[in-house]
Amino acid sequence: MNTSRKRWLAAQLDAVLNVLPVAVVTGARQTGKTTLARNADAQRPYFTLDDVAILGQAQEQPDTLCAHPPITIDEVQRVPSLLFAVKRQVDRQRNAGDFLLTGSANFSLMGHISESLAGRAAYLDLPPFCPREWLQSPKKLSPIDSLFDPDFDYRHWPRETGDWSQWLLRGGYPSVLQLESDQARDIWFAGYTQSYLERDLRQLSDVAKLPDFRRFMALAAQRTARLLNQAELARDAALAQPTCHRYLNLLETGCLITRLPTYATNPTTSLVKAKKLLWNDCGLGAWLAGIRSSSALAARMDQGFWLEQTIFQSLQSWRSMDNANRRLYYWRDRSGKEVDFILEQQGKVVAIEIKSSPQATLDDTRGILAFRGGLSKGTHFCTGVVLHGGEPRPLGENMYALPWNWLVPVQRPSQLSRN
C-alpha cells in the first residue's frame, strides 16, 4: 500500500505540537490518522489501544501510560477516561508537544471528553482525501481561497477536464483510491462496513440489532445532500424516532456523516431549520446507497445530489485546514430559495450553488441573490458562484459561473499508486 502521500494537515499538526501540550487528531477509521501521527515524529514512542495489553493498562493504570512524554497514543476513544490521566500529567509538567492523540470518534460529541483538555489541546479533523490532495496538487485548494479576495478574477479560475462520477465511486480512503475495479471497491467497502458494525459501533454504544442499523445506514445514504427529516427516516427504517436520532448521533460521532446546519442570515428571516445530511466519504455513501458502478449512477434520477456530495469531499478538506476560522453551512428559506453551500471565514461569506449541467443561467443565481439580500450588517458577502460543467463567465456583480472540473480532475491510471 502506498503511504507516502503527504497530508495537508501535517503542517498544521506540526504547528500545534510546537505550541500546545496536546494535539488531538480525529477522523474515521482508515483515513490515515496513524500514518500522519507516526510521520509527525518517528522517534516518539507510539502506543495503540488496539493492542490488548496497552488497552488493559489504559483502563487499569492510565497514569503509568502517560508518565513519560512525549508519546503518541492511538485510538484513544476506546478508553475516554484516559484523557483525564493526560490532563493530570499536563498539569504537573506542561511542555509543548508532550501528547499526540488520535481517535476514530468526534470527541466533541462524546460528552465530557473535550472539556477535560480545555486550554491544553487543539483538535484537528482528518477527513478522507479529496481529489486535489490525493493528486498532491501544489496549489491545494487555493482557488477556493481566492473566492474571498476583493479582487477575485474569474479568468484565473483553473480549467481541467473533470470526471466527478469516478471520484464519487472512489471516495477518499487511501486503500480504496488504489483499487482500480468496481469489484475490488465493493469488497473493500463491504468489509469496512462490517468492521464498523461489529467493532467500532459497539465501542461507542450498545446497538442490539445490527441488521436494523445496517438498513438504517442504507436509507440514510439514499438521502445524501438532502434536508434531513428524522421522522420520515425513522418511519422508513421502521424505528422509533429516539432510536433514529441516536443512530444519527452514532454515525456523526464515528466521523462517518456530517449534519450541515443552515446559515442564519438574519434573526428576522424565516429559515428552514433542518440540517443537511452528507457523508464524510462520498465513496462509502454511494456504496451504501447501492451505487457501485458508473452504470448504476447513470441510471439514477438524483445525480445532482451525488455531484453535490462529491464536491463536499473537497469543501470539508478546505474547512479542516483551519477549523478555528472556517465554517460550512447551507441556506434555505421557507419560500424554497436555497444555496447548496455557504463558506464562512472571519466574517466573510461565499455562496456556492452546484449544477451538473454544462450551462449556468441567471435563474441559477436566484437563491444566492436572496441569500445576499438577507445578510445582516457586519457580514461581508464576497462572491456568489454557480459551479457547473461549462465555461467560466460573469453572471452579475460579484457573481460568476465557474467550472467544477478542477475539483474532480480526470485521474490517469498511473496516479492510482504513484509515490
Helices and strands as residue ranges (DSSP letters): H 9-17, E 22-26, H 33-40, E 46-48, H 52-60, H 62-65, E 71-74, G 76-78, H 82-92, E 99-103, G 107-109, G 114-117, E 121-125, H 131-134, H 142-146, G 154-156, H 164-170, H 174-177, H 182-195, I 196-200, H 201-204, H 210-221, E 226-227, H 230-237, H 241-253, E 257-260, E 276-279, H 282-288, H 294-298, H 303-320, E 326-332, E 338-345, E 348-354, G 362-365, H 366-373, E 380-388, E 393-396, E 399-403, G 405-407, G 413-415
